[in-house]
Amino acid sequence: MSGEIQSSLAKYRTRVDSALTRFLPALDRTGTSLEAAMHYATLNGGKRVRPTLVYSSGKALGASLDILDSPACAIELMHAYSLVHDDLPSMDDDDLRRGKPTCHIKFGEAAAILAGDALQALAFTSLAMSLRNQLPAERIIDMINELGTASGIEGMAAGQAIDLEAVGQQLTLQQLEQMHQRKTGALISASVVMGAMCSEKTDQSIIDRLRIYGNAVGLSFQIADDILDIVADTTVIGKPQGADIAMNKPTFPSILGLDGARKHAEDQRDRALDSLSGFNSNFDELRSLATFVVSRSN
């Protein structure tokens, strides 16, 4: 099964990267380094787990890949923006991302900030304009709302704010989960939901179950990241090993220990799989993704 999911990840990564090049602005659009910084931040590698969740969720419900390209790109553009800003000196102050210099190291801090701003805006405009003649307007509005909610005060932005203010503090497990459900989990959950929204076969009961799946996968993804920060090499994970420890950040291993964190990740995987109980084999790719997220090595 691991070979199959790796094949799916590679297939969707190729597809979304091709689609992203169509959405990103031409390199000479403004005569500045802005466009180059946007391309660099977006197309510099990555597993593309979030777009894969969009494609897998939508495909399970019969949506066409051509329609799914738009939300897959919107999710990845939003994710790319968040990484650029997370890496800034005023945030996590990282100089390595996916094995390469971070955007602000490559282009300077001001250009990186503007690239992140532009990528966030492009996520919404690409979603709105490319789907205008493909889905009902009400469905597009729902998807825009889903993306905005996952990215703002109810999602990533709030999670990052909590994360920054939690440095040096000892959080409870519940507090840590709430932080990461926003910082990491919200956009992962939105990926699954937005994919489903592209299908005519979806209904609220399906959305609700897929949201449970996305929340569980998002949490297990973060737990795995925390574990890899301790046990994996920098060359494997593509960012400085031990960065969380160096910054005295609260993590799942710091609260539960490594074995406890691994068990907690597995529990979340099981919760994700339980949420798909009764769904047919069309959802097997989502099932495999839930397992992959826990067992990945980078």
Order of alpha helices (4+ residues) and beta strands (2+ residues): alpha-alpha-alpha-alpha-beta-beta-alpha-alpha-alpha-alpha-alpha-alpha-alpha-alpha-alpha-alpha-alpha
